[in-house]
Amino acid sequence: MVESTVTYESFTLAREYPHSPEKVFRNFSDPARKRKWFAEGEGSILQSFEMDFRVGGKETGVFLMNHGPVAGLVCRNDSWYMDIVENKRIVIAYTMTLGENRISASLSTIELLPQNSKTLLRFTEQAAFFEGADGADIRRAGWQVLLEQLGGALDAEVK
C-alpha cells in the first residue's frame, strides 16, 4: 500500500475582542492596518506585502525567516479572497511556500460575531499539509500569535 504524502487537519480558534465587528473587520480589510499586525513581526523580515481585498482578489506576503531551523529561508503566503460579507465573514484560500517547497494549501474562514459591544472572532482552518510542512500544531500556534497581535492593534487604536 502506498502511503499518502498529505496530512489533513482542521482546527478552530475563538477570540473575544472588546471592539465592534466593524473595527475588527477594518483591521482585516485595510491593507495598512493588516500589514502592521499580520505581516510585520519579530519572527521574520517582511520583503513584500500586497493586498487586493475583494472577492477574487489576491494577497501576497513574502518573508525572510530569521529564527530556528528555517532561518534564511523565504516564506511566501499567497491568498485568494473567496467570500467577503462586510463586518461578518471573510473566507480565504491560501498556499504557503517555504524555500522552493509548497508546504500547505488551506481554506480559512473568519467569522465576526457581535457580542453586545464586543466581537467574538471564530477562525477555522481546513488544511492539507505536504512534505516538509509545519503541521497543524505549529500552524495553530502561529494563528494564535496573529490573533493576539490583532488584539494589540485593535487596543492601540483606542489610545
N, C-alpha and C positions, 0 to 999 in steps of 0.2 A: 504494500500500500504506500502511495506517495503522500508525504505529509505536506500540509498547507504551509505556505510561507507568509500567510496573512493571519494576523490576530485581530479579532473583532472585540471591541469594548464599547460600553456605553456608561455614562455617568451623568448625574445631575447635581448641581451645586445651587444653594439658595443663599441669598444675602439680602438683609434688610438695610435700606438707606433712609435716613431721616430727611429725605428730599422728595419732591414731586416726581412723578413719572416723566413729565416734560423736561425737567432738569437732567434726569438720568439719561433720557433719550438723546438730548442735545449733546451729551458727552460721548455718545456713540456716533452721532450724525455729523458733527462739526469736525472737519479734518484737523484744525489746530488743537482743539481740545483733546481729541482722541490720540493724536500723536504724543502729547505730553504724558498721559497715563498709560498708554498701550505700547508705544514704540520706543520711548526714551526710558532707559533704566540702567541699573548697575551691572547686570549680567552680560551686557553686550554693548557694542558701539554701533549706533544706527548709521547705516550707509545711505539708505534712501527710504522714503515713505510716500506713497501716492494713494489717493483715495477718491473714488467716484461713487458717492453714496446715493444710489438709486437702484431700483430693481434692474438687474442685468449689468450693473456697474461692477468695477473691479477695485480691489485694494491690494497693494503690494508693499511688503516691508522686507528690507534686506539688512541683515545684522551680521557683524563680525563678532563671533563669540570670544569672550576674553577670560573664561574661567573653566576649571575642571578638565575632563577628558576631551571636550570638544573645543577647547581654546585654539584659536587660529582658524577655525572653520567658519565658512559663511553659512548662515541660516537664512532661508527665504520662505516667506509665507505669501501665498497667492490665494486671495479670497474673492468669491463672487457673491454678490447680494442676490438671493433667491426670492425673498419676500420681505417687505417692509410695511408695517402698519404703524403710522406715526404715534409715538408715545405708548405703544402696546407691544410690538413684536418686531424682531429682526431675525431672519434666517439666512445663514451663510453656508456656503460650501467652500472648503479650503484645503489646500495641499501644503505640506511642509517639506522642504528640502534641506538637507544638511550636507555641505560639501557638494558632491556630484550626485548624491543619492536621495531620491524621493523617499521619505520615511513614513508618510501617512497621507490619508485623504479622509476628511471629516465633513459631517453635516452638523452644524451647531445652531441651536435655537435660543434666543434671548427673549424672555418674556418679562414684561414690566407690569406688575400687578399692584394697583393702588391699595394702600392700607391706611385709611384715614389721611393723615398728612405725610405719610411715608410711602416708600415703594419697596415691594418685595421683588427682587430680581431673581428669576429662575433661569439658570443656564444649563442646557442639556447638550451633551456632545455624543454623537454616534460616530465611531472612528474605525478605520481599517489601518492597522499598523503593519508596516512592511519590514524587511530585513534591516537591522541597524536602527530601528525606531526607538524612541524614548519610552513608549509604553504608556498605559493608562494611568499608572500611579504618578509618574513624573508629569504627564500632561495635566492631570487633575491638580497637582500641586502648582503647576505653572499658572493655571487659570485662577486658583485661589489667590496667588500673588497679584495677578492682574486685577481681580475684583477688589482686593484691598487697596491697590493703587487708585482705582476708580473712586473708592470711598474717600481717599485723601484728596483727590482732585475736586470732588463734589464739596467736601468740607472747606477747602481752600477758597472756593468761590463765594462762600458766605462771608468771609472775613474782609 
